[in-house]
Amino acid sequence: MSLNRKLSVLSSIILALGANPTATAEILFQESFDSQPDWTSTLHSTANSQKVPWGDTLPANWYEIYQSTDWSPEKGYPDQHASIEILASNIDKARGRTGKSMVNWRESAADDWNSDSQMIHLLDQQQTELYVEFWISFSDNWWQRNPANQASWASKLFRIGSWDGVGDIVNGALGHIGPTFFWDYKRDKYNLQNFLHFRGGPWGENYFMNFNEPSYPRYTVENFGSNTLGMAPDGKDPLVVNQIDGGYLKDIGRYTQITHEQLFGVGKHWTKMAFYVKMNSAPGVADGVLQQWVNDQRIRSVETIPWIKANSENRMVGWNYLALGGNDNFRPYPAEQLFEDWYAFDDLVVRNDIPASLGTAPVSSLKAPPSAPSTVTVD
């Protein structure tokens, strides 16, 4: 290993281990992608793993990607796409149709998890609390947009985690990350799913949670309607607008399917998603937090998570990375059809607190956010 690479890795370790439990409220990172040079995940290298410490060319302020493009111009398919694109030519896929966005392409092929488009940002210090918001949009040909398409394909869209600064930050089973939270997209025969994964810590211990313990979830699969009742502050119901029929998704009955477009809108409509995680106060104490918002309406609030369980050294760790995109279990068509669809991210904001507009008082006394507009807009 070269001296420069050793220094880069050492620097990463120091940043990852430097806890910051007394930080004042602040914005830690923002990304609009507008000032990024044109870049794709196969433009400079077709390797799956690409990292700044290895000398790979990545977007500014992003540490690592993991991509598994089969079809792109650099792989001999001039009309297809790399798994990740940040391009001025994708202006139609940017929020407000100005600037750039991060566009993630899914490839339909035979393998169970056949495409991957994960891009990772490292924080300067560990954080006890982390709030992340971004806007997301889906292609016109998004496979699950059609209500008749109900197979159990899933895509990991977003994650927050803690990394030891040494080992693999992508594969949690190797023991170098944890706790970690994932948000997945899934629409099957039952409903459009709000699919949340929980993995424990600290690094190297307790990664696979015991979902038989009520306060220690491995994953939860909820809908965006009846399962959100009472999840807004003060036990109220969130007013997430039904983008097709008007009214609110909360009023759709448990056994009535919610479609993709009822939540995410028609065409290149943009939806604001936000997530807040807070570590539990000590190993094994079930007081860790996860909260989730759609268009500033809180739809999920769990305050009993022991993110870090009892461990050999009684360690506590903090959140120090986030990732957009992930791997896709997506194979509705055979590979020879070269079917691709996409989702896009824009206007990412990372904070170490919940924004004042959503309430800054303790969770139990947060005031309800304003209602979302009732009109349907297509960007």
NORRAMO-V503447 format. One record per backbone hydrogen bond with DSSP energy under -0.5 kcal/mol. CO is the residue of the C=O (numbers start at 0). NH is the residue of the N-H. E is the energy in kcal/mol with one decimal. If there is no record, write none. Layout:
# NORRAMO-V503447
CO/NH/E + CO/NH/E
This chain:
# NORRAMO-V503447
1/5/-2.3 + 2/6/-2.6 + 3/7/-2.2 + 4/8/-2.6 + 5/9/-2.7 + 6/10/-2.5 + 7/11/-2.0 + 8/12/-2.2 + 9/13/-2.4 + 10/14/-2.4 + 11/15/-2.5 + 12/16/-2.1 + 13/17/-1.0 + 16/18/-1.6 + 17/125/-1.2 + 19/22/-1.3 + 25/27/-0.5 + 25/351/-1.8 + 28/349/-2.9 + 30/347/-2.6 + 32/35/-0.9 + 38/85/-2.9 + 39/42/-1.0 + 39/43/-0.6 + 47/66/-2.2 + 49/64/-2.6 + 50/53/-0.6 + 50/55/-2.0 + 51/54/-2.2 + 55/57/-0.8 + 58/61/-1.7 + 62/51/-2.4 + 63/119/-3.2 + 64/49/-2.1 + 65/117/-2.3 + 71/74/-1.6 + 71/76/-2.4 + 72/75/-1.5 + 76/79/-2.0 + 82/104/-2.1 + 83/40/-2.1 + 84/102/-2.9 + 85/38/-2.3 + 86/89/-1.3 + 87/90/-1.0 + 89/92/-2.6 + 90/93/-1.5 + 93/96/-2.4 + 94/97/-0.8 + 100/102/-0.7 + 101/103/-0.5 + 101/344/-2.6 + 102/84/-2.2 + 102/104/-0.5 + 103/342/-2.0 + 105/340/-1.3 + 106/108/-0.7 + 111/113/-0.6 + 114/327/-2.8 + 115/67/-1.7 + 117/65/-2.4 + 118/323/-2.2 + 119/62/-2.3 + 119/63/-1.2 + 120/321/-2.0 + 125/19/-1.1 + 126/318/-2.8 + 127/278/-2.5 + 129/276/-2.6 + 130/350/-3.1 + 131/274/-2.5 + 132/348/-2.6 + 133/272/-3.0 + 134/345/-1.8 + 135/270/-2.3 + 136/343/-2.6 + 138/141/-1.7 + 141/144/-2.2 + 142/145/-1.0 + 143/259/-0.5 + 144/146/-0.6 + 145/148/-2.2 + 147/149/-1.0 + 150/152/-0.8 + 152/186/-0.7 + 153/328/-3.3 + 154/156/-0.7 + 154/184/-3.3 + 156/324/-3.1 + 157/182/-2.7 + 158/322/-2.3 + 159/180/-3.0 + 160/319/-2.4 + 160/320/-1.6 + 161/177/-2.3 + 169/171/-0.8 + 170/173/-1.5 + 171/174/-1.8 + 175/163/-2.3 + 176/203/-0.6 + 178/161/-1.4 + 178/177/-0.7 + 179/198/-2.6 + 180/159/-2.1 + 181/196/-2.2 + 182/156/-2.1 + 182/157/-1.5 + 183/194/-1.0 + 184/154/-2.2 + 185/192/-3.4 + 190/187/-1.7 + 190/192/-0.7 + 191/223/-0.5 + 192/185/-0.7 + 192/194/-1.0 + 193/195/-0.7 + 193/221/-1.8 + 194/183/-2.9 + 195/219/-2.6 + 196/181/-2.0 + 198/178/-0.6 + 198/179/-1.9 + 200/308/-1.9 + 201/204/-2.5 + 205/199/-0.6 + 206/199/-2.1 + 206/208/-0.9 + 208/210/-1.0 + 209/212/-1.7 + 211/213/-0.6 + 212/215/-2.2 + 214/305/-0.8 + 217/197/-3.4 + 219/195/-2.7 + 219/221/-0.5 + 221/193/-3.9 + 224/227/-1.9 + 225/228/-1.3 + 227/230/-2.2 + 227/237/-0.6 + 231/234/-1.2 + 232/235/-1.4 + 235/231/-2.2 + 237/239/-0.8 + 238/240/-0.6 + 238/371/-0.9 + 239/248/-2.9 + 240/242/-0.8 + 241/245/-1.8 + 246/241/-2.2 + 247/250/-1.4 + 248/251/-2.0 + 250/252/-0.5 + 251/225/-0.6 + 252/255/-1.7 + 254/256/-0.5 + 257/191/-0.6 + 258/262/-1.0 + 259/262/-0.7 + 259/263/-3.2 + 260/264/-1.3 + 261/242/-2.7 + 266/268/-1.7 + 270/135/-2.5 + 270/272/-0.6 + 271/294/-3.3 + 272/133/-2.4 + 273/292/-2.6 + 274/131/-2.8 + 275/290/-2.4 + 276/129/-2.3 + 277/288/-2.2 + 281/284/-2.2 + 284/286/-1.7 + 287/304/-2.3 + 288/277/-2.0 + 289/301/-3.0 + 290/275/-2.5 + 291/298/-2.4 + 291/299/-1.4 + 292/273/-1.8 + 293/296/-1.8 + 295/297/-0.6 + 296/293/-2.4 + 299/291/-2.1 + 301/289/-2.6 + 303/305/-0.6 + 304/287/-1.5 + 304/306/-1.6 + 306/200/-1.6 + 306/308/-0.6 + 307/283/-3.1 + 310/313/-1.3 + 318/126/-2.1 + 319/122/-2.7 + 320/160/-2.4 + 321/120/-2.8 + 322/158/-1.9 + 323/118/-2.4 + 325/116/-1.4 + 326/155/-2.3 + 327/113/-1.0 + 327/114/-0.9 + 327/329/-1.0 + 328/153/-1.1 + 329/108/-1.1 + 333/336/-1.9 + 334/337/-2.2 + 338/107/-2.2 + 340/105/-3.2 + 341/138/-2.4 + 342/103/-3.3 + 343/136/-1.9 + 344/101/-2.2 + 345/134/-2.6 + 347/30/-2.2 + 348/132/-2.6 + 349/27/-2.8 + 349/28/-1.5 + 350/130/-2.8 + 354/357/-1.8 + 355/358/-1.3 + 361/364/-2.0 + 362/365/-1.4 + 376/378/-0.5
